């Protein structure tokens, strides 16, 4: 190998290592709920459950007024959460936080943190979001 090629080889090796070391984006994908209405979510909501497993972040959320919100725990797993009234600002908020107890969201114990207030969860209903997407055909 010539002495001229060595600097270029070193440069390409360094760039290759830097590319491998770059962490993938930690931002979760956005769920496209296609403007689904409260009534549509209610149609696909199952029976109430006491809790669900929470693995540190949600993929998306959609307020359905000031007492209900749909939270996606994965791209296809969604829950309809009903909270204690009044949860002021829930219907217009850009972000919420969810409290958990040992990675589990439990009705009556955990809640949504919305603009400095804790809105306790009174009901949790899993949504059959895959069926909803299939039936509505408007949601990719």
Protein Blocks (a to p, Z undefined) as FASTA:
>chain_A
ZZklmmmmmmmmmmmmmmmmpccdfbdcdddehhpafklmmmmpccddfbdcdehiafbd
cdebjkbccddfbfklccddddddddehklmccbdcdddeehiacehkaccdeehiacdd
fbdcdddfklmmmmnomaZZ
